[in-house]
């Protein structure tokens, strides 16, 4: 962050704040489902409500019936666990691009099944920011912290820099005798 311009630093902070906000919203969704005892009966209601709903594409209603409708107990556990995992990964900034994409896919599946609540469009918009600006969103993250920490450890003991090889040269250990 020290070598960044003020605008780049502000962009990274804003993107990280957006990423964390989406993560906190996912954690809230998971908490609500865990606290309310979300399970097989809820999955059954979702599948049943999509079957005759004109706002749900027929192909999607069939897909739900044959996937989560076939294993409602498993889906009842998987849904809040997926939401919690998305929340933790987004808050930590781990694999921001992929987690942001997964977040948008889950939200799209909720939208397609006509399970809309107020925060889903907000989460969709914030998740799009994470997906569109993954480098900025991941700049202040656990992954960046690990990269920074590993960079500090490569200096060796006593602050002495290790010898540098010319670009393209192969370490002697990896050459044939």
Secondary structure as the mmCIF struct_conf table of DSSP 4:
data_model
#
loop_
_struct_conf.conf_type_id
_struct_conf.id
_struct_conf.beg_label_comp_id
_struct_conf.beg_label_asym_id
_struct_conf.beg_label_seq_id
_struct_conf.end_label_comp_id
_struct_conf.end_label_asym_id
_struct_conf.end_label_seq_id
TURN_TY1_P TURN_TY1_P1 UNK A 2 UNK A 3
BEND BEND1 UNK A 4 UNK A 4
HELX_RH_AL_P HELX_RH_AL_P1 UNK A 6 UNK A 36
TURN_TY1_P TURN_TY1_P2 UNK A 37 UNK A 37
HELX_RH_AL_P HELX_RH_AL_P2 UNK A 40 UNK A 51
TURN_TY1_P TURN_TY1_P3 UNK A 52 UNK A 52
TURN_TY1_P TURN_TY1_P4 UNK A 54 UNK A 55
BEND BEND2 UNK A 56 UNK A 56
HELX_RH_AL_P HELX_RH_AL_P3 UNK A 58 UNK A 66
TURN_TY1_P TURN_TY1_P5 UNK A 67 UNK A 70
BEND BEND3 UNK A 71 UNK A 71
HELX_RH_AL_P HELX_RH_AL_P4 UNK A 72 UNK A 92
TURN_TY1_P TURN_TY1_P6 UNK A 93 UNK A 95
HELX_RH_AL_P HELX_RH_AL_P5 UNK A 96 UNK A 112
TURN_TY1_P TURN_TY1_P7 UNK A 113 UNK A 114
HELX_RH_AL_P HELX_RH_AL_P6 UNK A 118 UNK A 132
TURN_TY1_P TURN_TY1_P8 UNK A 133 UNK A 133
HELX_RH_AL_P HELX_RH_AL_P7 UNK A 134 UNK A 139
BEND BEND4 UNK A 140 UNK A 141
HELX_RH_AL_P HELX_RH_AL_P8 UNK A 142 UNK A 153
TURN_TY1_P TURN_TY1_P9 UNK A 154 UNK A 155
HELX_RH_3T_P HELX_RH_3T_P1 UNK A 157 UNK A 159
HELX_LH_PP_P HELX_LH_PP_P1 UNK A 160 UNK A 166
TURN_TY1_P TURN_TY1_P10 UNK A 167 UNK A 168
HELX_RH_3T_P HELX_RH_3T_P2 UNK A 172 UNK A 174
BEND BEND5 UNK A 175 UNK A 175
#
